[in-house]
Amino acid sequence: MPFDGIVTRAVVNELNEIITGGRINKIYQPTNTEVVITVRNNRQNHTLLLSVHPSYARLHVTEDTYRNPDEPPMFCMILRKHLAGAVVEEIEQFDLERVVTFRFRAIDEIGDAVSKTLIIEIMGRHSNVVLLNENKNTIINCLKHIAPFQNRYRTLLPGASYKLPPPQNKLNLLETDEEQFIKKLDFNSGKLDRQIVQTVSGISPFAAKEIVHRAHLGAESAYKKEFTKFKEQVQHHLYEPAIYQNKKEDFHVIPISYIDKWMSFSTVNELIDAFYSNKAERDRVKQQARDLEKFVQNELAKNKRKLKIHEKTIEKAKDADLYQKQGELLTAHMHLVKKGDNSVKVVDYYDPEQREITINLLQDKTPSENAQLLFKRYRKLSTAKKNAAIEIRKTKAEITYLENILQQIEHARDEDVEDIREELIEEGYMKKQIKRKRRRKKPTPDKFTSSDGTTIYVGRNNKQNEYVTQTLANKNDIWLHTLDIPGSHVVIKSSDPSEQTLYEAAGLAAYFSKAQQSASVPVDYTEIRYVKKPSGAKPGFVTYSEQKTLFVTPDEELIKKLRN
């Protein structure tokens, strides 16, 4: 991802305008890679996210909401102790590197004013957040502890002396003139964009390609000219934040001319928030739910194989009626058969045209024994057919249930994963693991507000689906679900919603379903009074009647607009 030194500079520039002078209200740590700090400034709350996610490390003001854990991690408690109520005095970037320093004015235990420093280092899987003491040289604590045996260059542990990441010995873009820049390039070696990345700090491959593209692979003079223009844009904060769409999504704050622009933003923080929104959470949830997903996929494959076996049994059982008919015809024509015959031709009185039929016999069996053998085959196949039909119904229900679970894992949030795991244990699919007992919490379905202010609830797993449908909803509320497609239960808290609200709720049902990437998704809706859970049915399974159907296309922008 192109979160380079230039983007970091742009973010720091905006953060100084937004939160410098503000006071810290809240600090919490939703995951082991994220710290969320609420700063109140100019009568407005701003949520600052510091992320050291190995793939999505970043810092920016965010509009996303993050879960506040019941038990704060140790690093979070230390931040609260030292920074709660502190005032943000200054935010600085080190050179043009992805290292940002926050300086705070705080009050210690005895009421004296002290200064504290918080540093975020954005370096991929080596990213970290470090809290320093008043002298700015000793580590109070850090998000990731790095022992001496893990890194010979520096130690990141409480009490250790803080040392900046190792220097890369590159030219600083803001302090380099065009002559120094050109001297570092070897025009005969080619791959000039890579040379620029290796030569100048703060520039990602994405931005380096832009300099090369602007110069059109021209002479040194062209590179001097474009380098100077590029430098001035960064120096004077002449940003145009945008997301670009090629084979994959990328973003930058400097205009990129070699790729079509997909979406522009008015601020850098809005750009980064939109680009990373849900990416890190989806990645984290996927990691947490990887074993669940693999387990459910294996169970699903097992049930699909089972279904094929039962269907083959049904296919073989088609001969059951033939064996019954042959047994009855042989019994009726027993006088024509003697032991040792290998077949007999008899008149088929079941056939309107009274044609003859040949019945194959076992020579070592008597006529009576051959007839009994035919009846035995009939009974065996007939019983197998009945059992197979029952098993097919059960197996299809299992497949539907497991496909629904897979869909729920795909859309799961952090707090949903354990609910799904508990459900699979309760339903007998997984064995209960011995671990610390988790406090049972009330289900927390997603809550949305329609354009006209009507509340809409969306279940994100079967526990939430049942809670939404059977507890939160009144009998006259409107219930929605995708037609014959695994998805969430959606409830409109109104007996007479507007057409717009109805379509918005249908859009939510389509988005939180297996058909999220489809167009014109059918969504049924009816009153809660017509929604029933059959006795003994699996969690989340219901039947309904008196429904009508809407066709909608899922839209992620609508979800963001309606989310509380």
N, C-alpha and C positions, 0 to 999 in steps of 0.2 A: 504494500500500500504506500502511496506517495506522501506519507506524513513526514516530510523532510524538514530541514532547518528553516527553509523559507516559510513553509506553512506554520511552523512553530513561532517564527517571528511575527507573522500576521495574527496568530491567536493571542500571543502575549500583548501585542499592541491593543487589541480589543479588550482583553481582560483588564488592562490598566485603566481603560475608560469606564468599564462596567463595574468592577468590584473594588478597585483601590479606594481606600477610605471607608469601606464597609466593615461591618462587624460580623463575626462568625456566630451563627445561631445554632446550627446543628452539625454534627459530624457522625456519620455512620458508615459501616463497611459491609455492603450487601454480599460481597463474595471475597475470596482470598486474593483477587486481582484488582479490586476496585475500591476506591475511597470516594465518598460523596460528601461534599461540604456545602452547606447552605449559608450564603453570605447576604446579609441585608444591607442595602445601600440605596440611598435616595428613595426611601419608603417602598422599596421593592425587594423581593427575595430573588436571589439568583442561585441556581444549583450548579456547582462546579464539580465536574467529574474528573478524577485522576485515575487512569487505567494503566495497569502494567500487564495487560493480557498479552501473551506471546505473539499473537497475530494482529491484535487491534489496540496496541498501546497508544495512548493519546491523552490530551487534556483539553477541555472545552466546557463552556456553559451548555447545559442540556435542558430540554423540555421533557425528556423521558422521566418516568417515575421508577424508583428502585425500592426493592423490599428492604425494610429495616429488620434485621434478624432479631429474634427474641433475646439471644445472648450475644452481646458484642464481642468480637475477637479482641485479643490482648492489644494489638496495635491500635485499634479503634479507641480503646479505653485510655491508652497513653496519649493519643492525639486530643481526646476530650480533656484530659487533665491539664495539658499544656496550652491548648489553643482555644478552648471554649470561651467565648466572649472576646477573643483577641480581635484587634483591628488590622486589616490588611494595609500595610504601609507601602510596599513596593513589590513589583513583579519584574524580574529580569531574566533575560536569556543569556547564557554563557556563549560568547562569540556568536557564531551562527549554528551552533550545535543544538541537538535536541535535549538540552539540559536547562531546566527552568527553576529559578529560585523565587520562593515566596517569603517575604520578610513580614513578620507580625509584631505588633506591640501588644503585650499581654500583661496580666497581673499574676504574680506568684502567690504562694500559700499565705504569706504574711502581708500581702497587699502592696508590695513594691512593684513598680513598672519594670518589666524585663522585655528583651527582644528575643524572638525565636525564629528559626529558619526552617522552612520545609522545601526540600528539593525533589523534583520528579525528573528521573532520567528515562528518556524514551529510546530504548535500544533493543527492540524486539524481545526475545526471550530473556535478555539480561536487564530489562526495564526494572526500575525500582522507585520507591518513595522513601525518602530519608528525612528524619527529624533531627535537627542539630540543636546543640545548647546555645546559650547566650553568646559564647565566644566564637561560634560558627565553625568550630574545629573538632568537636567531639560528638559522636553519634549518641543520641538518646535512645532511639530505636529505628527500625526500618521494616518495611513491608516484607522484604525477602532477606533472610540472613545468609550471608556468604562467608564461610569460614576460610581460614588461611589455606587449607589444603585444597579448597575449591578454586581459589584465585590467588596466584602468587603476587599479582600487582597490587591488590588492595583487599582489605578485610572490611566487610559491612556487618558489624555486630555492635550491640549496645556497649558503650564505653570505648570503642575503637576510634582512632583519629580518622576523620573523613578526608578522603582523597578523591579528586575528580576522576572520571573515567580516563583511560589512557589517551593521550593526544594522537590525532591522526596525521598531524604534520601536513595539512592541506592549506591552500591559500584561502584566506577569508574573503568571500565575495565582496563584502562592503569596503574592504581595505585594499583591494587589488585593482591596479590599473590595467588597461588593455594590453600594454607592452608585457607586463609580467605574465598575464594570461596567455598570450600568444607564444611566449618563450617555452611554456610548459607543454605545448601541443606538438606532436610529431605528425605533420600532415602526410608523410609518406607511409605511416603505419596503418592508416584507416581507423575505423571504429572511433571516430572523434567524440561521440556521445559518451562512450565508456571512459575515454581519457579525461573528459570534463568532470565526470563523477569522481574519478580517482584523484583529480587535481584540486578541485574547488570544494570547500566545505559547504554543507547546507543544500546541495543540489542533488535531487533524486534522478534516476535514469529517465523518468517521465519528463522532468523539466529540462534535462540535458538534451534530449531529442528535440525539444522546442528550439533551443539555440541553434542546433545544427540545421533544423528545418528552415529557420528564418534566414540563415546564411546561404541556403541553397547550394551547399557544398562548394561555395565560391572560394576566392583567394583569401589571404590573411586579412586584408582590409575589410572584407565582408564580416569576418568573425569578430574583428575589433569593434566594428560598428554595432553588431547585434549584441555582443557582450555588454557594451556600454549601455545600450537601451534596456537590456534585461536587468542590469545592476541598478539603474535609476528607478525602474519600477519597484524593485525590492526596497531600495533605500528610502524612497518617498512614499511607501505604502500605497502604491497605485494598484490596488488589487481588484480583480474581477472574479470572485468565487464562483465556481461552477463544477458540475459533475459532467464527465465526458463518457460517451458510450462507444466502445469499439468491440473487441472480442470479450472484454470484461469492463466493468465500471471502474473508472479512476476519477480523481478529483485534483484540482489545484487552485491556487489563488492567483497565479499569473495566467493570463490568457494563453491557451494552447491552440495553435492554429492548424496542426496536422491531424486533428481528430474532430469529428462533429460534436458540438456542444449538445448535451442532453437537457440540462436544467441549470438555470442561474439562481444565485442567492444574493440577498442584500448584505448579509454579513458572513464572515468567515465561520463564526461559531454555529450559525444556522446550517451552513454547508456541512460541517463536520458532523453535527448532530444528526442531520438527515442521512448522511452517507453511512454512518456506523450504527444508526438506530436498529436495534434488534439483532445486528450481526453477531456481536460478542455474546449476547444472551443465548442466541440460537446455537452458537458454537459450544458454549459452556453446557447448555442443557443436553446437547447431543453427546457430549463427553460423559455427563452424568448418566444419561439414559442409554448409553451404548450397549450395555449388557442386557437391559430390558428389551431394546429393539431387536437385538440378535436372538434373544430367547423367544420373543413373540413371532419373529420371522420363521424360526425353526418349528414352532408349534403350528404355524399356519401352513408351512410346507408339509408337515406330517399329516395334517387334516386333509389337505388337498390330495395327497397320495391315498389316504384312507377312502376319500370320496370316490376316486377312480376304481378302487378295489370293489366297493359296494355297487358301483354302476356296472362293473363287469359281472358281478353276481346276478344282478337284475337281468342283464343280457342273457346269461346262461339259463336263467330260470324261465325263459320264454318257452323252453321245451317241456315244461312241467305238464301243461294241458295235453300235449301229445302223448306223454307216457301214460297219463290217466286214461286217455281214449284207447290206446293200444292194450292196456290192461283189461279194460272192459270188453273190448272186441275179442281178445284172446279168451277171456272167461266165457263169452257167449259162443265161441267156436271151438271149445275145448275138445269136442269129439273129432275134430279134423287133425289134431296134433297127437304125436306120440314122442316118447323120450328118444333123444338122438337127433330129432329134426333141428336143422340150423335156421329155418325160417318157415313161415306159413303165410299163404295168401288168403285173406278173408274179405268178405263184403263189408264196406264201411257204411253202416246204416245211419251214421251221423251226416254222411254226404248226401245231399238232395238227389244227386245223380246215381247214387248207389255204386260208386266205383270201387274197385278192389284196392286193398292196401296190403303191403308186405310188412310183416312183423318179424324182426330178427330175434332169434332165440339162442340160448346157451344149450349146447348139445348134452352137457352133463346134468342138466336140470330137467325135472318133470314139467309138463305143461302147467300144472298148478303152481310150481315153484317159479316158473318164468313169469306167470301173471303176478304173483306176489312181489317179485323183483321189480316189475314195472311200476306197481303201485307204491313200492318203497321209494323208488327214484322220484315219483311224482310228489310224495309227501315231503321228501328231503328238499327238493327244489322249491316246493311251495312254501315250506317253512323258511328256507333261506331267503326267498323273495320278500316275505313279510318282514323278517328281521332286517334285511338290507334296506327296505323302504323306511323303517323306523330309524335305522342308523344314518341313512342319507339325510333325513330331516334334522337329526341331532348334529351331524357333521356340518351341514350347511349353516345351522345356527352358530356353531363354534367358529366357522370361517367368518361369518358376518361380525361376530363379537370380536375376534382377533383383528380383523381389518379395521374395526372401529378403534381398538386400542392403539394400533399402529398410527392411525390418523391423529389420535390424541397425543401420542408421543411426539409426532411431527410438530404440533402446535403448542407443546407443553412449555410452561414457564418453570422457573426453579422450584417453586413450591408445589407444582403439579406432579413432579416426577415421583416423589415418595407416596403421594396418594395413589398413583397408578400401580406402584410396586406393592403397596398394602392390599389393593384390590385383587391383584393376581395371587397374592398369598391367601387372602380370604376365600377366593374361588378355587383354591387347590391347585393352581398351576405351578406355583413356586413354593419352595420350602422356606419356612421362616428362619431368618438368620438371627443369631444371638447377638444383640447389640443393645446399646443404651435405649431404654424405652422412650419413645417420642410422645410428647404431650399431644393428645388428640385435640385437633383444632376444628372449628366450624369451617365447612367448605367456603372458599372465597371465589365465587364466580366473577367473571369480568363484568364491569358495569359501564354502560354507555348511555349517552343522552342524545336523543334524536334532535333534529333541527328545530322542532317545536317544543322541546323541553321534556318530552316523555322519556321515562326511564326504561332501558332495555337491559336485560341480563343475559349473559352467554355462559354456558357451562363449558369448561375446558377439559373435563374428564368425567367419567361416569358418576363419581361421587357428587360432583358439582351439577351434573345434568339432573340427577335425582333431586338434589336440594332445590335447584331452580324450579323444576316442574312440580314437585310434590310439596314443597314447604314455602318458598317465596311467592309462588303464584296463587292468585285467587281463581275461583272457578270460571269467572267471566273474562280473565286475561287472555291475551292471544298468544298461542304457542306456535313456533315455526321449526321446521326441520327440512333438510334437503330430501327430495324424493328418491328413495332406494339408493342413497349414497351415504356412507358413514360420515357423521358430522356432529356438531354441537346442538344441544337443546337451546333454543332462544325463546325468551318470554318478553312480551311487551306488557308493561304494567298499566294496561288500559283495556277497557272492554270495547271501546270505540275509537281506535287510533286513526289518525289521518292517513290518507293514501301515501303521503310522503314518508311518514313514520313506518308504515307497513313495508314499503319498498326498501327503506334503510335497514330495517330489521332483517328482511330477506337477504339483503346484501351481506349482513353479518353472518347469517346462517350459511350462505354460499362460501364466504371467505374462510370460515372456520370449519371447513369440510374437506373431503378428499378431492373435491372438484375446484379447489382454490385457483388453479391455473386454467380453468375452462371458461367458455363463454356461454351465455344463455342457460344458466343452471336452474333446473326446476326446484322450487321451494314450496312445500305444502304449508298451509297455515289453517288453524282451527282454534276453537275456544278450549281452554284447559279442561272443561267438563267432559269433553269428548276424547281426552287422552287417558288411557288406562295402562297400568302395568300388570301383565298376566301373572297369576300365581306361580311362583317358582322360576320366573324369568330371570335372566342374568341382569346385573346392574346396568342401568341405562336403557334397557330394552322396553319399549312401549308399543301399544297399538293405538290407532286413532281413527276417527271417522268424521263425517260432515266437513271434510277439508276442501279448500280451494287451492289453486296452484298459481304461483307467480314465476316468471322467468327473469332472472337477473344475472349480471356479470360482476364477479367479485372485483372490488376496487380498493387497493391499499390506502389510497388517499382518503377515501370515505371513512375507513377504520380510524385513521389518525384524527380526523375531524370530529368523530363522534365519541372518541375515548375521553373519559373524565380525567 
